[in-house]
Each structure stands twice: as structure tokens, then as C-alpha cells.
């Protein structure tokens, strides 16, 4: 990983650059975060976190945005959160995005159009699912979303599982990083295929609420509470899953 941002020599001597990268890395691993969140996770004062965030904003590594609120709103303005920019994500992930996008564009033009791209996306995610299936089947029914999150994290998606906020009866699978986000911006079939695979692995319909490819800070998938109660083996015919396919829900 290359370091994010630039720093003068005196900052390197005092560890400023290292701490700044810890702040950025924490946002990568946990998604858009408030100053208070970052201070607690990193053991820093909020004043120190703000100073590092100011520098990261100036370097176009992170950007401030209004916090998205799910469920009933409380009084007062939502706290400001800081999310990685595309530049910030690129600092952590040297990828072959242009090559992949060019290849998919060629497939779409010369080898079957959009249907061929969708078939590629489905084959790719099906291969990933084979590596995840054993871990999910071995987990207790109420821990299968967590097992999927751990499997995704091992593949570089920095995923977590948590109870859904508000009155929703279920869980949220959050992917704080997406190695193929730039390609998925152009080819939402990748997001659609991934959502379908989640449904098949967990044995229930799922709903994609947000995606990094669309510009959201985190890929968020809602999984009803009944997920995992059914067998999690991958069926021959995929279950129907509600998906926004890289678009915000209406």
C-alpha cells in the first residue's frame, strides 16, 4: 500500500504521516465515520483527529458529508461523517480497473452484449461463493451473516454484520471496501450478481440498500431476520432478491 497524501520531512519524524494513514485506514475498514468514532477507535483526542482530517480533506483523500440516518430521526442535526474519496480508495488498492473495464466493454460489444457481461458477473460471483459456502454452512443459523462477512473480509471487502437499525427485523451486511468499485460503476451487473449470490448463500431474499459503486460510503445489504433459518446450500435456481443494483432505493 502506498501512503496517502504527502507530508514534509519533519512530519515523517514525528509520526504525523503514520497517524494520518491510521485515520484513513480506519475509515476504509469501518466506513464513513464521525470525529468521535475515529477518536475512540484510534485512542486519539478529537482535536487531533480533526487536525488529521483537515489534512486528508486538503489532500482529497477524505471528504465530509452529512450522516445518513435510518429509521426515526432524533432532534438536532446529524453528526458530520468523513468518507474516503475515490483518490483515497486508490491509495489503498492498486487495481487493474481500466483493464477490467476495457475487457468487459469488449465483451459487451463483441461477445454477446449486456447478457454476456451479466453471464460473466454471475460466473465470477459463483466461483467466489464456492469459497464462502463451507464457512456459512458450518455456522449456527443466527451467525451465518457474520460468517459471510468474515469470508468477504478475507477477500478484501472489509465487511461487518450488525443488527438493522430502527424497526427493521433483520441484519445489515456492510462492505466498507470494494476492490471492483470503479468497474461496477460502469457495469452494475457485478452488483446484481453479488446480491443474488448473497441470497443463495443465506437461503433468503436480500435487499441492497446502498453501494460504493453508486457513490455511497458503504455497500449495505439488508437481510431479514429469518435469514439462515433455511438451508444455506446454493440451489440450482437462484432465489429472487430485491436489489437496487448500484442505485439508491427510492
Number of C-alpha atoms within 10 A of each C-alpha: 8 10 14 22 18 12 13 9 9 10 12 13 10 10 10 15 21 14 17 22 18 15 23 25 17 17 23 24 17 21 23 26 23 21 20 16 16 24 18 12 11 13 9 15 13 16 12 14 22 16 11 20 21 15 16 23 18 12 15 16 22 25 18 17 15 13 15 12 12 11 10 9 10 8 6 6 9 12 15 14 22 25 24 24 17 15 14 23 21 17 16 18 15 11 12 12 15 11 11 14 18 12 13 23 17 14 17 16 13 10 13 13 14 16 13 16 23 20 14 17 20 20 13 14 19 18 10 16 21 13 12 18 19 14 14 26 19 12 16 13 17 13 16 22 25 20 22 25 23 20 21 21 17 11 13 16 21 20 26 21 22 14 14 19 14 11 9 15 13 15 21 25 24 23 27 24 27 22 18 19 23 20 19 22 19 15 21 20 21 25 27 22 22 21 23 23 22 25 23 26 27 26 21 21 21 26 21 26 22 24 27 23 24 19 16 19 26 24 26 21 24 24 26 17 16 16 23 22 14 11 16 23 15 19 11 7 7 14 18 13 18 17 23 19 24 26 19 14 11 5
